[in-house]
């Protein structure tokens, strides 16, 4: 019989497992691991990062309401330091047909200093403008 390997559950451990499962399209396992990772986050930044990935995973399985609920757990006061929250929430709102909320958040994201999702947010705004007419 082999040696026992002890595993200390950490935010990073479950996050890494969740992302590996997500990349392999094993969404249920990814969701389970990301939920565990979220519960083990020691810092606000880690928590926010995990929630954003969790929201992406929820959207991948069509659970847009779940993505909104997860993202709305984070108070909007954090948008200043984590503007990506606005982009992820804008995307989830768009999938739910909440176009005005989506538009406002995407616009606010583009006014931030964050450029990680600038192209995607710009495209989302263009699509929303076409819908508005």
Buried (B, 14 or more C-beta within 10 A) or exposed (E): EEEEEEEEEBBBBBBEBBBEBBEEEBBEBBBBBBBBBBEBBEEEEBBBBBBBBBBBBBBBEEBBEBBBEBBEEBEEEBBEEBBBBBBBBBBBBBBBEBBEBBBBBBBBBBEBEBEEBEEBBEEBBEBBEEEEE
